[in-house]
């Protein structure tokens, strides 16, 4: 395997690990408490907590996807040459 192929696989793996471990990361660092909810007055406390948790997990998963996209592009480009 070429250096670029290995590098792209490592970058993709890191991004996918971030996506896969999003929920434990949110729980460990308490990221759900840092989220804000615009419609909190219309929801119950349980719904607000679930909304904040889902929002924090989604944000981490998006960041993991943004990490893995350059690896995917590099992987595709390394096989084109």
DSSP file (Angstrom, degrees, kcal/mol; ACC not computed):
  #  RESIDUE AA STRUCTURE BP1 BP2  ACC     N-H-->O    O-->H-N    N-H-->O    O-->H-N    TCO  KAPPA ALPHA  PHI   PSI    X-CA   Y-CA   Z-CA
    1    1 A X              0   0    0      0, 0.0     2,-0.1     0, 0.0     0, 0.0   0.000 360.0 360.0 360.0 146.3    0.0    0.0    0.0
    2    2 A X     >  -     0   0    0      1,-0.1     4,-2.0    76,-0.0     5,-0.2  -0.381 360.0-111.7 -79.4 159.4    1.1    3.5   -0.7
    3    3 A X  H  > S+     0   0    0      1,-0.2     4,-2.7     2,-0.2     5,-0.2   0.897 117.5  52.1 -59.8 -42.4    1.6    6.1    2.0
    4    4 A X  H  > S+     0   0    0      1,-0.2     4,-2.5     2,-0.2    -1,-0.2   0.868 107.9  52.0 -64.9 -36.0   -1.4    8.2    0.8
    5    5 A X  H  > S+     0   0    0      2,-0.2     4,-2.1     1,-0.2    -1,-0.2   0.920 112.1  45.3 -65.5 -43.0   -3.7    5.1    1.0
    6    6 A X  H  X S+     0   0    0     -4,-2.0     4,-2.2     2,-0.2    -2,-0.2   0.919 113.5  50.0 -66.4 -43.3   -2.5    4.3    4.5
    7    7 A X  H  X S+     0   0    0     -4,-2.7     4,-2.4     1,-0.2    -2,-0.2   0.905 110.6  49.9 -61.5 -42.1   -2.9    8.0    5.6
    8    8 A X  H  X S+     0   0    0     -4,-2.5     4,-2.5     1,-0.2    -1,-0.2   0.891 110.0  50.4 -66.0 -38.5   -6.4    8.1    4.1
    9    9 A X  H  X S+     0   0    0     -4,-2.1     4,-2.4     2,-0.2    -1,-0.2   0.885 110.8  49.6 -66.0 -37.8   -7.4    5.0    5.9
   10   10 A X  H  X S+     0   0    0     -4,-2.2     4,-2.3     2,-0.2    -2,-0.2   0.926 111.7  48.0 -66.0 -44.1   -6.1    6.3    9.2
   11   11 A X  H  X S+     0   0    0     -4,-2.4     4,-2.1     1,-0.2    -2,-0.2   0.922 113.6  47.3 -63.2 -44.2   -8.0    9.6    8.8
   12   12 A X  H  X S+     0   0    0     -4,-2.5     4,-2.5     1,-0.2    -1,-0.2   0.910 110.9  52.2 -63.1 -41.4  -11.2    7.8    7.9
   13   13 A X  H  X S+     0   0    0     -4,-2.4     4,-2.2     1,-0.2    -2,-0.2   0.903 108.4  50.4 -63.0 -41.3  -10.8    5.5   10.9
   14   14 A X  H  X S+     0   0    0     -4,-2.3     4,-2.0     1,-0.2    -1,-0.2   0.928 112.0  47.9 -62.5 -44.3  -10.4    8.4   13.3
   15   15 A X  H  X S+     0   0    0     -4,-2.1     4,-2.0     1,-0.2    -2,-0.2   0.902 112.3  48.3 -62.7 -41.7  -13.5   10.1   11.9
   16   16 A X  H  X S+     0   0    0     -4,-2.5     4,-2.6     2,-0.2    -1,-0.2   0.839 109.1  53.4 -70.7 -32.0  -15.5    6.9   12.1
   17   17 A X  H  X S+     0   0    0     -4,-2.2     4,-2.3     2,-0.2    -1,-0.2   0.896 108.3  50.7 -66.7 -39.4  -14.4    6.3   15.7
   18   18 A X  H  < S+     0   0    0     -4,-2.0    -2,-0.2     2,-0.2    -1,-0.2   0.921 112.5  46.5 -62.7 -43.4  -15.5    9.8   16.6
   19   19 A X  H >< S+     0   0    0     -4,-2.0     3,-1.2     1,-0.2     4,-0.3   0.928 114.3  47.4 -63.5 -45.1  -18.9    9.1   15.0
   20   20 A X  H 3< S+     0   0    0     -4,-2.6     3,-0.3     1,-0.3    -2,-0.2   0.847 116.1  43.3 -67.4 -34.5  -19.2    5.7   16.7
   21   21 A X  T 3X S+     0   0    0     -4,-2.3     4,-1.8     1,-0.2    -1,-0.3   0.083  79.1 113.2 -99.9  24.5  -18.2    7.0   20.2
   22   22 A X  H <> S+     0   0    0     -3,-1.2     4,-2.3     1,-0.2     5,-0.2   0.918  74.9  49.9 -63.8 -45.4  -20.3   10.2   20.1
   23   23 A X  H  > S+     0   0    0     -3,-0.3     4,-2.3    -4,-0.3     5,-0.2   0.932 111.7  46.4 -65.2 -46.4  -22.7    9.2   22.9
   24   24 A X  H  > S+     0   0    0      1,-0.2     4,-2.6     2,-0.2    -1,-0.2   0.873 112.1  52.8 -62.5 -33.6  -20.1    8.1   25.4
   25   25 A X  H  X S+     0   0    0     -4,-1.8     4,-2.2     2,-0.2     6,-0.3   0.924 109.6  48.1 -65.3 -43.6  -18.1   11.3   24.6
   26   26 A X  H  X>S+     0   0    0     -4,-2.3     5,-1.5     1,-0.2     4,-1.0   0.920 114.9  45.5 -63.1 -43.7  -21.2   13.5   25.3
   27   27 A X  H  <5S+     0   0    0     -4,-2.3     3,-0.3     2,-0.2    -2,-0.2   0.908 112.7  50.3 -66.6 -41.4  -21.9   11.6   28.6
   28   28 A X  H  <5S+     0   0    0     -4,-2.6    -2,-0.2     1,-0.2    -1,-0.2   0.904 120.4  33.1 -65.8 -42.2  -18.3   11.7   29.8
   29   29 A X  H  <5S-     0   0    0     -4,-2.2    -1,-0.2    -5,-0.2    -2,-0.2   0.435 103.5-123.8 -97.4   0.2  -17.7   15.4   29.2
   30   30 A X  T ><5 +     0   0    0     -4,-1.0     3,-1.1    -3,-0.3     4,-0.4   0.863  52.5 156.6  63.9  37.2  -21.3   16.6   30.0
   31   31 A X  G > < +     0   0    0     -5,-1.5     3,-0.8    -6,-0.3     4,-0.4   0.721  61.0  70.5 -69.9 -20.4  -21.7   18.3   26.6
   32   32 A X  G >  S+     0   0    0     -6,-0.5     3,-0.8     1,-0.2    -1,-0.2   0.799  92.7  58.4 -67.4 -26.4  -25.5   18.0   26.8
   33   33 A X  G <  S+     0   0    0     -3,-1.1    -1,-0.2     1,-0.2    -2,-0.2   0.738 100.3  57.1 -73.6 -21.6  -25.5   20.7   29.6
   34   34 A X  G <  S+     0   0    0     -3,-0.8    -1,-0.2    -4,-0.4    -2,-0.2   0.537  88.2  96.3 -86.4  -6.8  -23.8   23.2   27.3
   35   35 A X    <   -     0   0    0     -3,-0.8     2,-0.3    -4,-0.4    17,-0.1  -0.528  65.7-142.9 -81.7 149.9  -26.5   22.9   24.7
   36   36 A X        -     0   0    0     -2,-0.2     2,-0.5    16,-0.1    -2,-0.1  -0.859   3.5-151.3-113.2 152.7  -29.3   25.5   24.6
   37   37 A X    >   -     0   0    0     -2,-0.3     3,-1.0     1,-0.1     4,-0.1  -0.976   4.4-163.9-125.8 117.9  -32.9   24.9   23.7
   38   38 A X  T 3  S+     0   0    0     -2,-0.5     3,-0.3     1,-0.3    -1,-0.1   0.820  91.8  43.5 -71.1 -30.9  -35.0   27.7   22.2
   39   39 A X  T >  S+     0   0    0      1,-0.2     3,-1.2     2,-0.1     4,-0.3  -0.109  71.5 126.9-107.0  35.4  -38.3   26.1   23.0
   40   40 A X  G X   +     0   0    0     -3,-1.0     3,-1.0     1,-0.3    -1,-0.2   0.797  67.5  61.8 -64.7 -28.7  -37.6   24.9   26.5
   41   41 A X  G 3  S+     0   0    0     -3,-0.3    -1,-0.3     1,-0.2    -2,-0.1   0.745 103.5  50.1 -70.6 -21.4  -40.7   26.6   27.9
   42   42 A X  G <  S+     0   0    0     -3,-1.2     2,-0.3     2,-0.1    -1,-0.2   0.444 105.4  68.8 -94.8  -1.0  -43.0   24.4   25.7
   43   43 A X  S <  S-     0   0    0     -3,-1.0     2,-0.1    -4,-0.3     0, 0.0  -0.780  81.9-111.8-117.3 158.8  -41.4   21.1   26.7
   44   44 A X     >  -     0   0    0     -2,-0.3     4,-2.3     1,-0.1     5,-0.2  -0.389  39.1-104.3 -77.6 167.5  -41.2   19.0   29.8
   45   45 A X  H  > S+     0   0    0      1,-0.2     4,-2.3     2,-0.2     5,-0.2   0.881 122.3  51.7 -61.9 -38.3  -37.9   18.7   31.7
   46   46 A X  H  > S+     0   0    0      1,-0.2     4,-2.3     2,-0.2    -1,-0.2   0.899 109.9  48.7 -66.1 -40.8  -37.5   15.1   30.3
   47   47 A X  H  > S+     0   0    0      2,-0.2     4,-2.5     1,-0.2    -2,-0.2   0.879 110.2  52.0 -66.2 -37.7  -38.1   16.3   26.8
   48   48 A X  H  X S+     0   0    0     -4,-2.3     4,-2.6     2,-0.2    -2,-0.2   0.925 110.5  47.8 -64.6 -44.4  -35.6   19.1   27.2
   49   49 A X  H  X S+     0   0    0     -4,-2.3     4,-2.3     2,-0.2    -2,-0.2   0.908 113.3  47.9 -63.3 -41.6  -32.9   16.8   28.5
   50   50 A X  H  X S+     0   0    0     -4,-2.3     4,-2.6     2,-0.2    -2,-0.2   0.901 112.0  50.4 -65.0 -40.3  -33.5   14.3   25.6
   51   51 A X  H  X S+     0   0    0     -4,-2.5     4,-2.5     2,-0.2    -2,-0.2   0.926 111.4  47.4 -62.7 -45.5  -33.4   17.2   23.1
   52   52 A X  H  X S+     0   0    0     -4,-2.6     4,-2.3     2,-0.2    -2,-0.2   0.893 112.5  49.8 -63.9 -39.9  -30.1   18.5   24.5
   53   53 A X  H  X S+     0   0    0     -4,-2.3     4,-2.5     2,-0.2     5,-0.2   0.941 112.8  46.2 -64.0 -47.3  -28.6   15.0   24.5
   54   54 A X  H  X S+     0   0    0     -4,-2.6     4,-2.5     1,-0.2    -2,-0.2   0.885 112.6  50.7 -63.0 -38.8  -29.6   14.4   20.9
   55   55 A X  H  X S+     0   0    0     -4,-2.5     4,-2.2    -5,-0.2    -1,-0.2   0.910 111.8  46.7 -66.2 -42.0  -28.4   17.8   19.8
   56   56 A X  H  X S+     0   0    0     -4,-2.3     4,-2.0     2,-0.2    -2,-0.2   0.909 113.4  48.4 -67.0 -42.0  -25.0   17.2   21.5
   57   57 A X  H  X S+     0   0    0     -4,-2.5     4,-2.4     1,-0.2    -2,-0.2   0.915 111.2  51.1 -63.9 -42.6  -24.6   13.7   20.0
   58   58 A X  H  X S+     0   0    0     -4,-2.5     4,-2.4     1,-0.2    -2,-0.2   0.910 108.2  51.8 -61.2 -42.7  -25.6   15.0   16.5
   59   59 A X  H  X S+     0   0    0     -4,-2.2     4,-1.9     1,-0.2    -1,-0.2   0.902 111.0  47.4 -61.8 -41.1  -23.0   17.8   16.8
   60   60 A X  H  X S+     0   0    0     -4,-2.0     4,-2.2     2,-0.2    -1,-0.2   0.904 111.4  51.2 -66.8 -40.7  -20.2   15.3   17.7
   61   61 A X  H  X S+     0   0    0     -4,-2.4     4,-2.2     1,-0.2    -2,-0.2   0.882 108.5  51.4 -65.4 -37.4  -21.3   13.0   14.8
   62   62 A X  H  X S+     0   0    0     -4,-2.4     4,-2.4     2,-0.2    -1,-0.2   0.906 109.7  50.0 -64.6 -40.8  -21.2   15.8   12.3
   63   63 A X  H  X S+     0   0    0     -4,-1.9     4,-1.5     2,-0.2    -2,-0.2   0.885 109.7  51.0 -65.6 -37.5  -17.7   16.7   13.5
   64   64 A X  H  X S+     0   0    0     -4,-2.2     4,-2.0     2,-0.2    -1,-0.2   0.893 109.8  50.1 -64.5 -39.4  -16.6   13.1   13.1
   65   65 A X  H  X S+     0   0    0     -4,-2.2     4,-1.8     1,-0.2    -2,-0.2   0.900 108.2  52.6 -64.8 -40.4  -18.1   13.1    9.6
   66   66 A X  H  X S+     0   0    0     -4,-2.4     4,-0.6     1,-0.2    -1,-0.2   0.803 109.4  50.6 -66.0 -28.0  -16.1   16.3    8.8
   67   67 A X  H  X S+     0   0    0     -4,-1.5     4,-0.6    -5,-0.2    -1,-0.2   0.886 112.6  45.5 -72.6 -39.5  -13.0   14.5   10.0
   68   68 A X  H  X S+     0   0    0     -4,-2.0     4,-2.1     1,-0.2    -2,-0.2   0.729  95.9  74.2 -81.1 -21.6  -13.6   11.4    7.8
   69   69 A X  H  X S+     0   0    0     -4,-1.8     4,-2.6     1,-0.2     5,-0.2   0.920  94.9  49.8 -61.8 -46.0  -14.5   13.2    4.6
   70   70 A X  H  X S+     0   0    0     -4,-0.6     4,-2.5     1,-0.2    -1,-0.2   0.886 110.8  51.8 -60.5 -34.8  -10.9   14.4    3.7
   71   71 A X  H  X S+     0   0    0     -4,-0.6     4,-2.2     2,-0.2    -1,-0.2   0.895 109.8  48.9 -65.1 -39.2   -9.7   10.8    4.3
   72   72 A X  H  X S+     0   0    0     -4,-2.1     4,-2.3     2,-0.2    -2,-0.2   0.915 112.3  47.5 -66.3 -43.1  -12.4    9.5    1.9
   73   73 A X  H  X S+     0   0    0     -4,-2.6     4,-2.6     1,-0.2    -2,-0.2   0.917 113.0  48.8 -64.1 -43.0  -11.5   12.0   -0.7
   74   74 A X  H  X S+     0   0    0     -4,-2.5     4,-2.1    -5,-0.2    -1,-0.2   0.876 109.8  52.9 -63.4 -37.8   -7.8   11.2   -0.3
   75   75 A X  H  X S+     0   0    0     -4,-2.2     4,-1.0     2,-0.2    -2,-0.2   0.917 111.2  45.6 -63.6 -44.6   -8.6    7.5   -0.6
   76   76 A X  H  X S+     0   0    0     -4,-2.3     4,-0.8     1,-0.2     3,-0.5   0.919 114.2  48.4 -65.4 -44.0  -10.5    8.0   -3.8
   77   77 A X  H  X S+     0   0    0     -4,-2.6     4,-0.8     1,-0.2     3,-0.4   0.830 105.4  58.4 -67.7 -31.3   -7.7   10.2   -5.3
   78   78 A X  H  < S+     0   0    0     -4,-2.1    -1,-0.2     1,-0.2    -2,-0.2   0.782 108.3  46.0 -71.1 -24.8   -5.0    7.7   -4.3
   79   79 A X  H  < S+     0   0    0     -4,-1.0    -1,-0.2    -3,-0.5    -2,-0.2   0.593 100.9  67.8 -91.1 -11.2   -6.6    5.0   -6.4
   80   80 A X  H  <        0   0    0     -4,-0.8    -2,-0.2    -3,-0.4    -1,-0.2   0.765 360.0 360.0 -77.2 -24.9   -7.2    7.2   -9.4
   81   81 A X     <        0   0    0     -4,-0.8    -1,-0.2    -3,-0.1    -2,-0.1   0.488 360.0 360.0 -86.9 360.0   -3.6    7.6  -10.2
